[in-house]
Amino acid sequence: MAVSEKNILNRLYFIAGCMFIFGIAVVFKLLSIQFLQGEKYKALATERVVKDVVIPANRGNVYSVNGNLLATSIPKYDIRFDAVTPSAKTFEKYIKSLSDSLAKYTGESSRKFEKQLRYARANRNRYYLLARDIGYSDYIRIRNFPLLSLGAFKGGLIVEQSTKREHPMGGIAQRTIGYERVDDQGNVTRPGIDGAFGVRYLRGVDGHRKKQQIGKGQWKPLSDANEIEPKDGYDVYTTIDVNIQDIAHHSLLEQLEKYKADHGCVVVMETETGEIRAISNLGRNKNGHYYERLNYAVGETHESGSTFKLMALAAAFEDKVADTSDVIDTEKGVISFYGKKVRDSKRGGYGKISVSEAFEVSSNTGIVKVIDKGYREQPSKFVDRLYEMNLDQDLGLPIIGEPAPIIPDPRIKNGRWSGIALQWMAYGYGVSFTPLQTLAFYNAIANDGVMVKPRFLKEVRAFDKVIEPFEKEVVNKSVCSKETIAKLQILLKNVVEKDHGTGHRLYSKHFSMAGKTGTCQKDYRDKEKLNYISSFAGYFPADNPKYSCIVVIHEPEKGIGYYGADVSGPVFKRVAQKIYTDTPLIDEILSLEVNVAEVDEAYDGFYETAQTYKTIMPNLIGMPAMDAMVLLENMQVDVKVKLEGNGIVKSQSVIKNKKLKSNQTVVLKAS
C-alpha cells in the first residue's frame, strides 16, 4: 500500500513539474511576443488593416506641332458609399434627399435608391457602388449630394480615382502617338511616342494615400486628401501637323481600298529639319477594314526593289565607275547570272540607252549591268560605299521596334552573300530597309547631301514653359559629293517630268515633284504566294524641296495592279498636291507668269481641300472673295461669314488648318 501511494505521489510530482515547465514556456513565449517580436506582429496587423496605395500621376498630354491635342489622360472616378459610417440620426436625416439627388442624376426612381441604401445599411455594406467610371464634372456633382457632402468620416463617401488615355483625333497616327497595351499577364507596354518618352517626360510622379480595410477585399481611404499628391507629367509637343496627317491618312486609305491591299504606310518629313509632319500605318483586318494595325514605317523591313537603284547609282557615281551619259545595252530585256535571269518590265528591253535613261525607265538590266561592270572584281568596294552613306545603320529612333538594315557583305561569315548578291542588290533584292530608313536617304539627296535624323518631338513643356527643346540632328554632313548629289537630283526630277519616266503620270505643270517608283516581288521563292510591294519615294518641290515623302503598299490584289507608279505614286501626288494648295507652297504657283486659265486650275486645289476636309479652315488668301464665301458656306460646320471689302481675299480671321467650330464667325478682308 505504501509503495502504491509512493508511486502515485511520484507521478503527481512529475505532472506538477511538467506543468510548471510548460507554464514557464508559455510565459516566456508571451514575453517574447510582447517584447522581442512585438513590433513585427504590430506591423503585420497594421499592414492587414491599413495599406499604402499608389495614386498614379496624370500622364502629360501629347500635342501636334500646331497645338492640337493628340493624346490625354482623362481622370475617371468610382463613387462608393460606406453605409455603416454615418450615425443613425445622420443617415435618417439625409437618406431621402440623397435618394432624390441620385434619382435626378440617373433618371431612376427615388424610392428604388432609398430601398437599396437602407438594405446596404442593414447588411453593413461598407462598399456600396453608386457610380462607376464617371468624369470629373459628374464626380464633383455627386460628392456634393446630401450626406455624401459630409465627407468620408461623417457621410461615408468613398472616392476611387483612375486615369484613362484617350485620343481626341481617333485612330489617326495612333501607332506613332502611342497607346496603352496590356497583355494576358497584366503587363503594360506603351508603343510609340507615349512609350518612348513616357518615363522621362510624360509619366510624372505618383502620389500616395492610406487606405483601411473595411471588409474582405474592400478598402476605404483614411482621409479625403492624399498624403502625397501626384505630380502630373510634362506635355510633349510632337512634329505632327494634323492637317498634313489628315491628308496623308485619307490618301493612303483611299488607295488601299481601291487596290484591296494588305497594308501600307506613308510618311511626310520636312526636308531641312527631319521633322515628321505625318505618318500613317494602315493594315486590313479580317472584315476588310483598315486601321492603325502596326507601325510599318518604323518597324517593318522589306526588300526595296527599284527605289534602291538611287543608292546603287550614288555609289557608282562616287566611285566614278559610271556616269549619267554612259551608254549601256539592255539587250532584249533579259540577262543571266549563274542561270538566274534579270528581266525588264518592258518586253524586248530598251536597246542601247544612257545610264540616265536606264534610271528614268527603271531598267533592271541596265542598272545591273552598270553595277556588275563597276564592281564585279571588288564587290566589297560597293558595300563599303553603301556603308559610307550610312545605309547599314539604323536611325536610332526613340520609338521602339526599329530593325537594322540588311546589306549583304562578302567579308562577313553568314553575311547573306552569294554569287549573284552583287547583281541582285543593284536593283533592290537582298537588301532590306524600313520605309523611314529609305526616306532618310532620299531626304538627304533633297537636302543637298545632308542626312538628318527623322524627328518626332518639337519640345517638352510644363504649361507654357519650355522644359526641353529638340533640335535638328545631323547623321551625315554629306552622304556623297556635291557633284553626285546634283546628278541624282536631275535623275529623280526626270523620272516624273520626262515622257518616258516611270512617274510621268504624276507630272503637274503647276507644281514640281521628284522621286523614284519601286516595284518589288514578295515571297518570290514560292510562286503560289507571290505578291508585290509597290512604293514611291521622293520630295517636292523638285527645286528647293520643302518635304520628302515615301509611300509603301504591300500586296495589292492580283489582277488590279501592282506597279509603284500606279499604286503608290498617286498617294504621293495627292499628298503633295494638297499640301501645295493648302500651305504657302501655293505661292510658287501664284508667283509664276501663268495665264488666267492656269490660275483657275490652281484654285481647284483650294476647293478640293475644302470639300475633302469640311471642318478644317482652308487658306483662302488670294482667292476671289465671293468664291471664298461660297466655299465656307458649304463647309460641314455652320460658320458665319463676314466679308469686308471686295475683290481678292487679303486676310482671314481664322488661320488655315484650324478646326472650325459651329456658329463661329469668320471675317474675310478683301481688296
Secondary structure in CASP SS format (residue, H / E / C, confidence):
PFRMAT SS
TARGET T0000
AUTHOR 0000-0000-0000
METHOD secondary structure of the structure
MODEL  1
M C 1.00
A H 1.00
V H 1.00
S H 1.00
E H 1.00
K H 1.00
N H 1.00
I H 1.00
L H 1.00
N H 1.00
R H 1.00
L H 1.00
Y H 1.00
F H 1.00
I H 1.00
A H 1.00
G H 1.00
C H 1.00
M H 1.00
F H 1.00
I H 1.00
F H 1.00
G H 1.00
I H 1.00
A H 1.00
V H 1.00
V H 1.00
F H 1.00
K H 1.00
L H 1.00
L H 1.00
S H 1.00
I H 1.00
Q H 1.00
F H 1.00
L H 1.00
Q C 1.00
G H 1.00
E H 1.00
K H 1.00
Y H 1.00
K H 1.00
A H 1.00
L H 1.00
A H 1.00
T H 1.00
E H 1.00
R H 1.00
V H 1.00
V E 1.00
K E 1.00
D E 1.00
V E 1.00
V E 1.00
I E 1.00
P C 1.00
A C 1.00
N C 1.00
R C 1.00
G C 1.00
N C 1.00
V E 1.00
Y E 1.00
S C 1.00
V C 1.00
N C 1.00
G C 1.00
N C 1.00
L E 1.00
L E 1.00
A E 1.00
T E 1.00
S E 1.00
I E 1.00
P E 1.00
K E 1.00
Y E 1.00
D E 1.00
I E 1.00
R E 1.00
F E 1.00
D C 1.00
A C 1.00
V C 1.00
T C 1.00
P C 1.00
S C 1.00
A H 1.00
K H 1.00
T H 1.00
F H 1.00
E H 1.00
K H 1.00
Y H 1.00
I H 1.00
K H 1.00
S H 1.00
L H 1.00
S H 1.00
D H 1.00
S H 1.00
L H 1.00
A H 1.00
K H 1.00
Y H 1.00
T H 1.00
G C 1.00
E C 1.00
S C 1.00
S H 1.00
R H 1.00
K H 1.00
F H 1.00
E H 1.00
K H 1.00
Q H 1.00
L H 1.00
R H 1.00
Y H 1.00
A H 1.00
R H 1.00
A H 1.00
N C 1.00
R C 1.00
N C 1.00
R C 1.00
Y C 1.00
Y E 1.00
L E 1.00
L E 1.00
A E 1.00
R E 1.00
D E 1.00
I E 1.00
G C 1.00
Y H 1.00
S H 1.00
D H 1.00
Y H 1.00
I H 1.00
R H 1.00
I H 1.00
R H 1.00
N C 1.00
F C 1.00
P C 1.00
L C 1.00
L H 1.00
S H 1.00
L H 1.00
G C 1.00
A H 1.00
F H 1.00
K H 1.00
G H 1.00
G C 1.00
L E 1.00
I E 1.00
V E 1.00
E E 1.00
Q E 1.00
S E 1.00
T E 1.00
K E 1.00
R E 1.00
E E 1.00
H C 1.00
P C 1.00
M C 1.00
G C 1.00
G C 1.00
I C 1.00
A C 1.00
Q H 1.00
R H 1.00
T H 1.00
I H 1.00
G C 1.00
Y C 1.00
E C 1.00
R E 1.00
V E 1.00
D C 1.00
D C 1.00
Q C 1.00
G C 1.00
N C 1.00
V E 1.00
T E 1.00
R C 1.00
P C 1.00
G H 1.00
I H 1.00
D H 1.00
G H 1.00
A H 1.00
F C 1.00
G H 1.00
V H 1.00
R H 1.00
Y H 1.00
L H 1.00
R C 1.00
G C 1.00
V E 1.00
D C 1.00
G E 1.00
H E 1.00
R E 1.00
K E 1.00
K E 1.00
Q E 1.00
Q E 1.00
I E 1.00
G E 1.00
K C 1.00
G C 1.00
Q E 1.00
W E 1.00
K E 1.00
P E 1.00
L C 1.00
S C 1.00
D C 1.00
A C 1.00
N C 1.00
E C 1.00
I E 1.00
E C 1.00
P C 1.00
K E 1.00
D C 1.00
G C 1.00
Y C 1.00
D E 1.00
V E 1.00
Y E 1.00
T E 1.00
T C 1.00
I C 1.00
D C 1.00
V H 1.00
N H 1.00
I H 1.00
Q H 1.00
D H 1.00
I H 1.00
A H 1.00
H H 1.00
H H 1.00
S H 1.00
L H 1.00
L H 1.00
E H 1.00
Q H 1.00
L H 1.00
E H 1.00
K H 1.00
Y H 1.00
K C 1.00
A C 1.00
D C 1.00
H E 1.00
G E 1.00
C E 1.00
V E 1.00
V E 1.00
V E 1.00
M E 1.00
E E 1.00
T C 1.00
E C 1.00
T C 1.00
G C 1.00
E E 1.00
I E 1.00
R E 1.00
A E 1.00
I E 1.00
S E 1.00
N E 1.00
L E 1.00
G E 1.00
R E 1.00
N C 1.00
K C 1.00
N C 1.00
G C 1.00
H C 1.00
Y E 1.00
Y E 1.00
E C 1.00
R C 1.00
L C 1.00
N C 1.00
Y H 1.00
A H 1.00
V H 1.00
G H 1.00
E C 1.00
T C 1.00
H E 1.00
E E 1.00
S C 1.00
G H 1.00
S H 1.00
T H 1.00
F H 1.00
K H 1.00
L H 1.00
M H 1.00
A H 1.00
L H 1.00
A H 1.00
A H 1.00
A H 1.00
F H 1.00
E H 1.00
D C 1.00
K C 1.00
V C 1.00
A C 1.00
D C 1.00
T C 1.00
S C 1.00
D C 1.00
V E 1.00
I E 1.00
D E 1.00
T C 1.00
E C 1.00
K C 1.00
G C 1.00
V E 1.00
I E 1.00
S E 1.00
F E 1.00
Y C 1.00
G C 1.00
K E 1.00
K E 1.00
V E 1.00
R E 1.00
D C 1.00
S C 1.00
K C 1.00
R C 1.00
G C 1.00
G C 1.00
Y C 1.00
G C 1.00
K E 1.00
I E 1.00
S E 1.00
V H 1.00
S H 1.00
E H 1.00
A H 1.00
F H 1.00
E H 1.00
V C 1.00
S C 1.00
S C 1.00
N H 1.00
T H 1.00
G H 1.00
I H 1.00
V H 1.00
K H 1.00
V H 1.00
I H 1.00
D H 1.00
K H 1.00
G H 1.00
Y H 1.00
R C 1.00
E C 1.00
Q C 1.00
P H 1.00
S H 1.00
K H 1.00
F H 1.00
V H 1.00
D H 1.00
R H 1.00
L H 1.00
Y H 1.00
E H 1.00
M C 1.00
N C 1.00
L C 1.00
D C 1.00
Q C 1.00
D C 1.00
L C 1.00
G C 1.00
L C 1.00
P C 1.00
I C 1.00
I C 1.00
G C 1.00
E C 1.00
P C 1.00
A C 1.00
P C 1.00
I E 1.00
I C 1.00
P C 1.00
D C 1.00
P C 1.00
R C 1.00
I C 1.00
K C 1.00
N C 1.00
G C 1.00
R C 1.00
W C 1.00
S C 1.00
G C 1.00
I C 1.00
A H 1.00
L H 1.00
Q H 1.00
W H 1.00
M H 1.00
A H 1.00
Y C 1.00
G C 1.00
Y C 1.00
G C 1.00
V C 1.00
S E 1.00
F E 1.00
T C 1.00
P H 1.00
L H 1.00
Q H 1.00
T H 1.00
L H 1.00
A H 1.00
F H 1.00
Y H 1.00
N H 1.00
A H 1.00
I H 1.00
A H 1.00
N C 1.00
D C 1.00
G C 1.00
V C 1.00
M E 1.00
V E 1.00
K C 1.00
P C 1.00
R E 1.00
F C 1.00
L E 1.00
K E 1.00
E E 1.00
V E 1.00
R E 1.00
A E 1.00
F C 1.00
D C 1.00
K E 1.00
V E 1.00
I E 1.00
E E 1.00
P E 1.00
F C 1.00
E C 1.00
K C 1.00
E C 1.00
V E 1.00
V E 1.00
N E 1.00
K C 1.00
S C 1.00
V C 1.00
C C 1.00
S C 1.00
K H 1.00
E H 1.00
T H 1.00
I H 1.00
A H 1.00
K H 1.00
L H 1.00
Q H 1.00
I H 1.00
L H 1.00
L H 1.00
K H 1.00
N H 1.00
V H 1.00
V H 1.00
E H 1.00
K C 1.00
D C 1.00
H C 1.00
G C 1.00
T C 1.00
G C 1.00
H H 1.00
R H 1.00
L H 1.00
Y C 1.00
S C 1.00
K C 1.00
H C 1.00
F C 1.00
S C 1.00
M C 1.00
A E 1.00
G E 1.00
K E 1.00
T E 1.00
G E 1.00
T E 1.00
C E 1.00
Q E 1.00
K E 1.00
D C 1.00
Y C 1.00
R C 1.00
D C 1.00
K C 1.00
E C 1.00
K C 1.00
L C 1.00
N E 1.00
Y E 1.00
I E 1.00
S E 1.00
S E 1.00
F E 1.00
A E 1.00
G E 1.00
Y E 1.00
F E 1.00
P C 1.00
A C 1.00
D C 1.00
N C 1.00
P C 1.00
K C 1.00
Y E 1.00
S E 1.00
C E 1.00
I E 1.00
V E 1.00
V E 1.00
I E 1.00
H E 1.00
E C 1.00
P C 1.00
E C 1.00
K C 1.00
G C 1.00
I C 1.00
G C 1.00
Y C 1.00
Y C 1.00
G H 1.00
A H 1.00
D H 1.00
V H 1.00
S C 1.00
G H 1.00
P H 1.00
V H 1.00
F H 1.00
K H 1.00
R H 1.00
V H 1.00
A H 1.00
Q H 1.00
K H 1.00
I H 1.00
Y H 1.00
T H 1.00
D H 1.00
T C 1.00
P C 1.00
L C 1.00
I H 1.00
D H 1.00
E H 1.00
I H 1.00
L H 1.00
S C 1.00
L C 1.00
E C 1.00
V C 1.00
N C 1.00
V H 1.00
A H 1.00
E H 1.00
V H 1.00
D H 1.00
E H 1.00
A H 1.00
Y H 1.00
D H 1.00
G H 1.00
F H 1.00
Y H 1.00
E H 1.00
T H 1.00
A H 1.00
Q H 1.00
T H 1.00
Y C 1.00
K C 1.00
T C 1.00
I E 1.00
M C 1.00
P C 1.00
N C 1.00
L C 1.00
I C 1.00
G C 1.00
M C 1.00
P E 1.00
A H 1.00
M H 1.00
D H 1.00
A H 1.00
M H 1.00
V H 1.00
L H 1.00
L H 1.00
E H 1.00
N C 1.00
M C 1.00
Q C 1.00
V C 1.00
D C 1.00
V E 1.00
K E 1.00
V E 1.00
K E 1.00
L E 1.00
E E 1.00
G C 1.00
N C 1.00
G C 1.00
I E 1.00
V E 1.00
K E 1.00
S E 1.00
Q E 1.00
S C 1.00
V C 1.00
I C 1.00
K C 1.00
N C 1.00
K C 1.00
K E 1.00
L C 1.00
K C 1.00
S C 1.00
N C 1.00
Q E 1.00
T E 1.00
V E 1.00
V E 1.00
L E 1.00
K E 1.00
A E 1.00
S C 1.00
END
